[in-house]
Amino acid sequence: MELLTDPNIWIAFFMLAALEIVLGIDNIIFISILVGRLPPEKRDLARRLGLGFAMVSRIALLFSLAWVMTLTAPLVTVLGQEISGRDLILLGGGLFLLWKASHEIFMEVEAHESKEESAGVDNVKAGAKMFWGTIVQIGVVDIVFSLDSVITAVGMVDNIGVMVAAVVASVAVMMFAAKPIGDFVDKHPSIKVLALAFLTMVGTLLVAEAFDVHVPKAYVYVAMLFSLTVEALNIRARTKRQLAKTS
């Protein structure tokens, strides 16, 4: 009960939950992009499984803090650059995110027509394989995102209960926000391409972080927010023009 009446605990909880939500934005976007490839009736389940995996992986990492912190210890030195387990995970995750985002941009921009023509056939043939393939891809990136999230949490709070509660609260918020964000991204192709460009930048940051080049994510978030604001104004202008034509 003393923990519940301690204002410092509540401040730490809300700060960490807010940070987890901000750090989870790229996770939500990635899940929304991948889930958009699935049949409509399977998308909600895939979102819940993906975010559920994110919560489980973060909590598991929190309960294995001793192992997580050993990942920051250098394993080898290559050309004067110390490489740790965390660096290898970030490098692998960043390269995977770069490949996946680039592939999705190609499919959206260059192969859009063929994708639409074959969508029904692909859904019939792929079935469960496509669904679980999506979940596995979400899981791979979840682990990468969870690693930095947990390390950040350890640096902010020293109470494991507060960390777990903040993770659960942040994932609950993300589950609520994932569907409208995913529907909006899927409805507007230009927003989808911007979201994929954002994931490309995040992948680049992960690769840079693996080589100890620290670039604050805030720079990417501000640039992306500006781009999304401009595109939202463009969408509003196009909608007004269409309404004016039909009236």
C-alpha positions as CSV (number, residue, x, y, z in Angstrom):
1,M,0.0,0.0,0.0
2,E,2.9,2.4,0.7
3,L,3.9,2.1,-3.0
4,L,0.4,3.2,-4.1
5,T,0.5,6.3,-1.9
6,D,4.0,7.3,-2.8
7,P,3.8,10.2,-5.3
8,N,7.3,9.5,-6.6
9,I,6.2,6.0,-7.7
10,W,3.2,7.5,-9.6
11,I,5.4,10.1,-11.3
12,A,7.9,7.4,-12.3
13,F,5.1,5.2,-13.6
14,F,3.5,7.9,-15.8
15,M,6.8,9.1,-17.1
16,L,7.9,5.6,-18.0
17,A,4.5,4.7,-19.5
18,A,4.6,7.8,-21.7
19,L,8.1,7.1,-22.8
20,E,7.1,3.5,-23.6
21,I,4.2,4.7,-25.7
22,V,6.4,7.2,-27.6
23,L,9.0,4.5,-28.2
24,G,6.2,2.2,-29.4
25,I,5.1,4.4,-32.2
26,D,7.5,2.8,-34.7
27,N,6.3,-0.6,-33.4
28,I,2.6,0.3,-34.1
29,I,3.4,1.6,-37.6
30,F,5.4,-1.5,-38.4
31,I,2.6,-3.8,-37.2
32,S,0.0,-1.7,-39.1
33,I,2.0,-2.0,-42.4
34,L,2.4,-5.8,-42.1
35,V,-1.2,-6.4,-40.9
36,G,-2.4,-4.5,-43.9
37,R,-1.3,-7.4,-46.1
38,L,-3.6,-9.8,-44.3
39,P,-7.3,-10.5,-45.1
40,P,-9.5,-8.0,-43.2
41,E,-11.0,-10.6,-40.9
42,K,-7.5,-11.6,-39.6
43,R,-6.1,-8.1,-39.0
44,D,-7.4,-7.5,-35.5
45,L,-6.1,-10.9,-34.3
46,A,-2.7,-10.2,-35.8
47,R,-2.6,-6.8,-34.1
48,R,-3.4,-8.3,-30.8
49,L,-0.9,-11.1,-31.1
50,G,1.8,-8.7,-32.3
51,L,1.3,-6.2,-29.5
52,G,0.8,-9.1,-27.0
53,F,4.2,-10.5,-28.1
54,A,5.7,-7.0,-27.6
55,M,4.4,-6.9,-24.0
56,V,5.5,-10.4,-23.2
57,S,9.0,-9.9,-24.6
58,R,9.5,-6.6,-22.7
59,I,8.3,-8.1,-19.4
60,A,10.5,-11.2,-20.0
61,L,13.5,-8.9,-20.6
62,L,12.7,-6.9,-17.5
63,F,12.8,-10.1,-15.4
64,S,16.1,-11.0,-16.9
65,L,17.8,-7.6,-16.2
66,A,21.1,-9.2,-15.3
67,W,21.4,-10.9,-18.7
68,V,20.2,-7.8,-20.5
69,M,22.9,-5.6,-19.0
70,T,25.6,-8.2,-20.0
71,L,24.6,-7.5,-23.6
72,T,26.2,-4.1,-23.3
73,A,29.6,-5.7,-22.5
74,P,32.0,-5.8,-25.5
75,L,32.3,-9.2,-27.2
76,V,34.9,-8.5,-29.8
77,T,36.8,-5.5,-31.2
78,V,36.8,-4.9,-34.9
79,L,39.0,-2.1,-36.4
80,G,39.0,-0.4,-33.0
81,Q,35.2,-0.7,-32.7
82,E,33.9,-2.6,-29.7
83,I,31.0,-4.9,-30.6
84,S,28.6,-6.0,-27.9
85,G,25.6,-8.4,-28.0
86,R,23.3,-5.4,-28.0
87,D,25.1,-3.9,-31.0
88,L,24.6,-7.2,-32.9
89,I,20.9,-7.3,-32.1
90,L,20.4,-3.6,-33.1
91,L,22.4,-4.2,-36.3
92,G,20.4,-7.3,-37.3
93,G,17.1,-5.6,-36.5
94,G,18.1,-2.4,-38.3
95,L,19.1,-4.2,-41.5
96,F,15.9,-6.3,-41.3
97,L,13.8,-3.1,-40.9
98,L,15.6,-1.4,-43.8
99,W,15.0,-4.5,-46.0
100,K,11.4,-4.9,-45.0
101,A,10.5,-1.2,-45.4
102,S,12.3,-0.9,-48.7
103,H,10.5,-4.0,-50.0
104,E,7.1,-2.7,-48.9
105,I,7.8,0.7,-50.6
106,F,8.6,-1.2,-53.8
107,M,5.4,-3.2,-53.5
108,E,3.4,-0.1,-52.8
109,V,4.9,2.2,-55.5
110,E,6.3,-0.1,-58.3
111,A,4.3,-3.3,-58.0
112,H,1.0,-1.8,-56.8
113,E,-1.1,-3.0,-59.7
114,S,0.2,-6.5,-59.7
115,K,-0.2,-6.7,-56.0
116,E,-3.9,-5.8,-56.2
117,E,-4.5,-8.2,-59.1
118,S,-3.0,-11.1,-57.2
119,A,-4.2,-10.2,-53.7
120,G,-7.1,-12.7,-53.8
121,V,-5.0,-15.5,-55.1
122,D,-2.2,-14.8,-52.6
123,N,-4.6,-14.8,-49.7
124,V,-6.1,-18.1,-50.8
125,K,-2.7,-19.8,-51.3
126,A,-0.9,-18.3,-48.3
127,G,-3.6,-18.7,-45.7
128,A,-2.1,-19.6,-42.3
129,K,1.5,-19.4,-43.7
130,M,1.1,-15.7,-44.5
131,F,-0.6,-15.0,-41.1
132,W,2.1,-16.7,-39.0
133,G,4.8,-15.3,-41.2
134,T,3.5,-11.8,-40.4
135,I,3.5,-12.7,-36.7
136,V,7.1,-13.9,-36.8
137,Q,8.3,-10.7,-38.6
138,I,6.5,-8.6,-36.0
139,G,8.1,-10.7,-33.2
140,V,11.6,-10.2,-34.7
141,V,11.3,-6.4,-34.7
142,D,9.5,-6.4,-31.3
143,I,12.5,-8.0,-29.7
144,V,14.8,-5.3,-31.2
145,F,12.5,-2.5,-30.1
146,S,12.0,-4.1,-26.7
147,L,15.7,-4.2,-26.0
148,D,16.2,-0.5,-26.2
149,S,12.9,0.1,-24.4
150,V,14.0,-2.1,-21.4
151,I,17.5,-0.5,-21.2
152,T,15.8,2.9,-21.1
153,A,13.4,1.8,-18.4
154,V,16.3,0.5,-16.3
155,G,17.9,3.9,-16.6
156,M,14.8,5.7,-15.4
157,V,13.3,3.4,-12.7
158,D,14.8,0.9,-10.2
159,N,11.5,-0.7,-9.2
160,I,10.6,-3.8,-11.3
161,G,6.9,-3.5,-10.4
162,V,6.7,0.0,-11.7
163,M,8.5,-1.1,-14.9
164,V,6.1,-4.0,-15.6
165,A,3.0,-1.8,-14.8
166,A,4.2,0.9,-17.2
167,V,4.8,-1.7,-20.0
168,V,1.4,-3.2,-19.5
169,A,-0.3,0.3,-19.5
170,S,1.6,1.4,-22.6
171,V,0.7,-1.8,-24.5
172,A,-3.0,-1.3,-23.5
173,V,-2.9,2.2,-25.0
174,M,-1.2,0.9,-28.1
175,M,-3.8,-1.8,-28.6
176,F,-6.5,0.8,-28.4
177,A,-4.7,3.0,-30.9
178,A,-3.4,0.4,-33.3
179,K,-6.6,-0.3,-35.2
180,P,-7.6,3.3,-36.1
181,I,-3.9,4.1,-37.0
182,G,-3.7,1.0,-39.1
183,D,-7.0,1.7,-40.9
184,F,-6.0,5.3,-41.6
185,V,-2.6,4.2,-43.0
186,D,-4.2,1.5,-45.1
187,K,-6.8,3.9,-46.4
188,H,-4.3,6.6,-47.6
189,P,-1.5,5.2,-49.8
190,S,0.5,8.5,-49.4
191,I,0.5,8.2,-45.6
192,K,1.5,4.5,-46.0
193,V,4.6,5.5,-48.0
194,L,5.5,8.2,-45.4
195,A,5.1,5.6,-42.7
196,L,7.4,3.2,-44.6
197,A,9.9,6.1,-45.0
198,F,9.7,6.6,-41.3
199,L,10.5,2.9,-40.7
200,T,13.5,3.2,-43.1
201,M,14.8,6.1,-41.0
202,V,14.3,4.1,-37.8
203,G,16.2,1.1,-39.4
204,T,19.0,3.5,-40.2
205,L,19.1,4.8,-36.7
206,L,19.3,1.2,-35.3
207,V,22.3,0.5,-37.6
208,A,24.0,3.7,-36.5
209,E,23.3,2.9,-32.9
210,A,25.0,-0.5,-33.4
211,F,28.1,1.4,-34.3
212,D,27.8,3.8,-31.3
213,V,26.6,6.7,-33.4
214,H,23.8,8.2,-31.3
215,V,21.1,10.2,-33.1
216,P,18.2,11.2,-30.9
217,K,14.9,9.7,-32.2
218,A,13.3,13.0,-31.5
219,Y,14.8,14.4,-34.7
220,V,13.1,11.7,-36.7
221,Y,9.8,12.0,-34.9
222,V,9.7,15.8,-35.5
223,A,10.5,15.4,-39.2
224,M,7.9,12.7,-39.6
225,L,5.3,14.7,-37.7
226,F,5.9,17.7,-40.0
227,S,5.6,15.5,-43.1
228,L,2.4,13.9,-41.8
229,T,0.9,17.3,-41.0
230,V,1.6,18.5,-44.6
231,E,0.1,15.3,-46.0
232,A,-2.9,15.6,-43.8
233,L,-3.5,19.1,-45.1
234,N,-3.1,17.7,-48.7
235,I,-5.7,15.0,-47.9
236,R,-8.1,17.6,-46.5
237,A,-7.7,19.8,-49.6
238,R,-8.3,16.8,-51.9
239,T,-11.4,15.8,-50.0
240,K,-12.8,19.4,-50.2
241,R,-12.1,19.5,-54.0
242,Q,-13.9,16.1,-54.5
243,L,-16.9,17.3,-52.4
244,A,-17.0,20.5,-54.5
245,K,-17.1,18.5,-57.7
246,T,-19.9,16.3,-56.6
247,S,-22.0,19.1,-55.2
